[in-house]
Amino acid sequence: MSSESRGPFMRAKSARISSQNSPGQSSVIVHALIFTMQILITGAAGFIGQLLAKELLNDPSHTLVLTDINEPPIPAGVKYPQNARTVTVDLLRGADSVVDKSLDAVYAFHGIMSSGSEADFDLGMRVNVDATRNLLEALRTTCPGVRVIYSSSQAVYGQPLPEVVTDSVIPTPQSSYGAEKVICETLINEYTRRGFINGFTLRFPTISVRPGRPTAAASSFLSGMIREPLNGEECVIPVEDRSFKSWLCSPKTLVYNLILTLSLPSNSLPPHIRQINVPGICVTVQEMMDALVKVGGEEKLALLTEKEDSTLRPILDSWPTRFDNVQAISLGFKRDGSFEEAVRDYRLSLTQ
Ligand SMILES: NC(=O)c1ccc[n+]([C@@H]2O[C@H](COP(=O)([O-])OP(=O)(O)OC[C@H]3O[C@@H](n4cnc5c(N)ncnc54)[C@H](O)[C@@H]3O)[C@@H](O)[C@H]2O)c1
């Protein structure tokens, strides 16, 4: 990524660099301009925050503030762990404490996921809406015009939907989580139109294969049905229909698209329409099982149980299963080649 393409976000810092010399040579000290970006990640103890931090901390041009209500770890094995600091704070009360005027960009990932927001309306509204508004207000006051990359979701859409969702389909969410995301998308549009921030909203597909444990997302099984069997554990699939389709994106491709968004020119979208549907691929439960068999072997299927869940099903059925990503692709976003590749990536990660 060239420094020019990052435009106004890059910050030049003069640094003293002393070179390693061979014996007998005098030491050389040079002054160089190092371009760095100061980036805040909220929800940084979570899955996507950690994934992104890991990638950004392998590049010396990023310094990170990682914040979460739970203490965010600095990802292990990165090249520049010293370029990150962590702040443990509830964004509902402490948004001001993580924002300062040196920030060049913010990834807003904090949140309560879909099942969690459906189970506890007040908690979902407080964290997903009120805390995001608090953050935006703090940014508006302290670092106006800062780039904000907000994590929205395909859950903003609800039925009825056309077979292929285009950028002009109006979101009609059928979950509290989706409704909360639409509220925040509108805030991002409005704060950008007013010049308070320079926002982009990325509507993520379901991310799979996600490492770790099952989550409070209705989509949790879309990772679990691969991850658990590959780890020798059982997983319940809450739909009995193997032709059930989902719109998925691998962690690797998501991180690529998140980093790309740092350098998108502001005027690549109108000031009052900042949403981008992040590219995904449409995969059925049967195709996911097939990928599991190819990567993990036939015997892994014995660890899967199909059992209809009448609470989750209406949420799952309300989500779109196919998008026309022409806008995102024209902006340079990538799409996965196949789901099998995502399964192979996950299996490889178990050995690293
Ligand atoms: N993972 C996916 O498949 C997916 C899909 C679509 C959208 N998204 C969105 O991407 C974002 C990140 O997702 P994730 O999978 O990493 O979620 P996650 O649940 O792993 O992480 C969310 C983090 O937010 C933190 N948090 C909760 N309340 C907070 C508060 N009051 N103050 C500060 N931090 C708080 C949690 O501690 C957690 O670490 C979320 O906003 C989510 O809605 C994720």
The ligand as a Gaussian input file, in Angstrom:
#p B3LYP/6-31G(d) Opt

LIG

0 1
 N      -18.125000     -12.699000      13.260000
 C      -19.067000     -12.554000      12.351000
 O      -19.449000     -13.523000      11.650000
 C      -19.719000     -11.198000      12.130000
 C      -20.617000     -11.078000      11.070000
 C      -21.233000      -9.852000      10.862000
 C      -20.904000      -8.769000      11.686000
 N      -20.027000      -8.906000      12.703000
 C      -19.745000      -7.741000      13.560000
 O      -18.342000      -7.567000      13.699000
 C      -18.033000      -7.070000      14.999000
 C      -16.977000      -7.960000      15.635000
 O      -17.471000      -9.293000      15.663000
 P      -16.748000     -10.436000      16.497000
 O      -17.136000     -11.697000      15.846000
 O      -15.306000     -10.104000      16.689000
 O      -17.517000     -10.299000      17.900000
 P      -17.030000     -10.747000      19.354000
 O      -18.252000     -11.054000      20.147000
 O      -15.974000     -11.782000      19.270000
 O      -16.358000      -9.404000      19.916000
 C      -17.110000      -8.324000      20.374000
 C      -16.342000      -7.682000      21.512000
 O      -17.094000      -6.551000      22.000000
 C      -16.796000      -6.443000      23.386000
 N      -17.784000      -5.636000      24.106000
 C      -19.044000      -6.000000      24.440000
 N      -19.619000      -5.014000      25.163000
 C      -18.717000      -4.004000      25.253000
 C      -18.731000      -2.732000      25.886000
 N      -19.801000      -2.280000      26.553000
 N      -17.625000      -1.954000      25.793000
 C      -16.527000      -2.403000      25.139000
 N      -16.456000      -3.606000      24.523000
 C      -17.536000      -4.397000      24.586000
 C      -16.808000      -7.901000      23.882000
 O      -16.128000      -8.033000      25.115000
 C      -16.139000      -8.624000      22.716000
 O      -14.746000      -8.832000      22.948000
 C      -19.337000      -7.039000      15.771000
 O      -19.830000      -5.719000      15.808000
 C      -20.263000      -7.921000      14.970000
 O      -21.607000      -7.510000      15.097000
 C      -19.426000     -10.102000      12.940000

